[in-house]
């Protein structure tokens, strides 16, 4: 499958600070590529370089199979819709009037406005001044502007920021529909692991400007390990019993953690603990979620 975006050895430095470090992205056609990382990891800077708003210090960016350069930048941008950082608008104008300005700048027929308003479900609010829009409506108006011209590639920077749960769900449904319904490839950034987990087909994880994982969301989930957590009234003695029975464990809070085994093996573990008069309080199965995997990859025990 074709890579819609490809970077090779991409770097960005500001003075002595290296913001992006040898970044090699590969965004597949018709995918929803989740660009995941903590605030300040370099997501927005990378997206700005892809659309030509920031010049790389060195490295290569290819979009639609063409290397991005000053000569072909405008031609490539015709196939890209973007919403980076917060949407821009004229508050004293209506939603429709704001989109008319964009069609003029992009040299797109005004008849396309009704199409994008329908996609983002703003038809009934098109004649309202944007100053009177809710935050979610402003975000959808920004998305409508990005969709003008029916781009092949949509780049969205944290599109659910500041939205309430209903707005987040609405934005999520829209993003998921774009590849199948409109043949678009979507690159969407977020610092919210749960968001990427629910919308992305592929994911790239960036930390301190470095790409630390790239692949399908299913391959990321495969890094999840199933574990058994055991709690007793004498974890020290229980740990010794588990070790002698070939079940090495590690202590985690008030639990002993062993890797997942068959039901028969777990039944054997329980029997051994009971036979050694060690009171068993609790036994439970645990699965690493996407956040656990992220923290393991980055070695960073803090929330994004």
C-alpha positions, -999 to 999 in steps of 0.1 A, spaced: 0 0 0 12 35 -9 27 58 18 8 91 16 34 107 40 69 95 43 98 112 61 134 102 63 159 115 88 137 145 96 152 169 121 142 203 135 165 224 157 159 258 173 193 271 183 209 243 204 176 226 211 167 196 189 129 194 187 126 166 161 153 139 160 157 116 129 120 111 124 110 84 99 72 84 95 52 62 71 15 71 68 -4 45 47 -31 55 22 -66 53 36 -55 48 71 -63 68 103 -27 74 116 -27 82 153 3 104 161 6 99 198 29 116 224 30 138 255 26 175 252 58 190 239 69 157 222 71 174 188 37 164 172 26 199 162 61 208 149 61 176 127 27 184 113 37 220 105 68 207 86 45 183 66 24 212 54 53 235 49 46 260 78 80 251 94 112 244 75 131 213 85 167 217 97 175 186 75 159 154 63 133 146 36 95 148 36 75 131 8 37 136 3 17 118 -23 50 102 -35 66 136 -42 94 151 -22 82 184 -6 102 214 -17 95 252 -22 88 247 -59 60 221 -55 47 230 -20 16 248 -33 7 220 -57 10 194 -30 -10 215 -5 -40 215 -29 -45 178 -18 -41 185 19 -67 198 44 -54 207 78 -65 219 112 -33 226 132 -35 240 168 -68 259 171 -92 268 143 -89 304 129 -121 323 122 -137 358 120 -160 359 150 -182 387 136 -189 367 104 -212 337 100 -200 302 96 -209 302 59 -191 336 54 -159 322 70 -160 293 47 -165 316 17 -133 333 25 -115 300 25 -130 290 -9 -117 323 -23 -82 317 -9 -82 281 -21 -99 290 -54 -126 264 -47 -162 268 -60 -186 281 -32 -210 252 -39 -186 230 -19 -196 248 12 -229 231 15 -212 197 12 -187 203 40 -213 219 63 -234 187 58 -205 165 67 -198 183 100 -235 188 107 -235 226 108 -261 233 81 -286 248 106 -260 270 122 -244 284 90 -261 318 93 -251 323 130 -221 345 139 -192 324 149 -188 344 181 -220 327 192 -208 292 184 -200 267 211 -164 254 213 -175 222 196 -192 241 168 -160 262 163 -140 230 161 -164 215 135 -162 247 115 -124 244 115 -128 208 103 -153 220 76 -127 245 63 -101 217 62 -125 195 41 -131 222 14 -118 209 -19 -122 173 -9 -85 167 1 -68 133 -2 -50 139 31 -64 154 63 -41 165 91 -57 172 124 -38 184 155 -56 174 187 -91 179 172 -109 169 204 -92 194 227 -117 212 249 -147 192 237 -173 177 260 -179 139 259 -207 143 233 -184 165 211 -155 141 214 -178 112 203 -191 132 173 -155 142 162 -144 106 167 -172 93 145 -164 118 118 -127 109 117 -134 72 115 -158 77 85 -133 97 63 -112 68 49 -142 46 39 -167 72 29 -145 99 13 -113 80 4 -92 103 27 -61 95 47 -62 110 81 -32 119 103 -45 129 138 -24 138 168 -34 134 204 -19 131 239 -50 110 249 -42 73 246 -79 64 248 -87 85 218 -60 70 196 -70 35 207 -106 41 195 -100 58 161 -66 48 147 -58 19 124 -21 27 127 -1 46 153 32 64 157 44 72 192 68 101 196 87 111 227 113 139 230 112 142 192 120 106 186 98 80 171 97 51 195 70 30 179 53 28 145 29 2 132 -7 -10 133 -28 -5 164 -32 -43 166 6 -48 166 8 -23 195 -18 -42 214 1 -74 209 27 -59 232 2 -62 259 10 -90 284 -16 -109 305 -7 -114 341 -20 -130 372 -21 -109 404 -21 -128 437 -26 -113 472 -20 -133 503 -16 -126 540 20 -136 538 34 -125 505 70 -132 515 64 -169 521 41 -171 491 68 -157 468 92 -185 480 66 -211 473 59 -197 439 96 -197 431 102 -233 441 72 -243 420 87 -226 389 65 -195 390 89 -165 395 70 -134 406 76 -98 412 61 -76 440 37 -48 430 20 -29 458 4 -56 479 3 -82 451 26 -108 437 26 -107 398 32 -138 377 29 -142 340 -4 -157 326 -5 -195 327 -32 -221 319 -61 -227 342 -46 -260 353 -13 -243 363 -31 -215 382 -51 -242 400 -18 -258 410 -5 -225 423 -35 -220 445 -33 -256 458 4 -251 467 -4 -219 486 -32 -236 505 -10 -267 513 16 -244 528 -11 -227 550 -7 -194 533 -41 -176 533 -51 -165 498 -70 -132 498 -74 -124 461 -64 -137 427 -72 -117 395 -63 -115 358 -47 -83 345 -41 -70 310 -19 -41 301 -39 -14 284 -25 11 258 -14 35 285 6 7 302 23 -1 269 31 35 263 47 40 297 67 8 292 80 20 258 90 54 271 100 43 306 80 73 318 58 66 348 36 97 344 4 105 327 5 121 293 
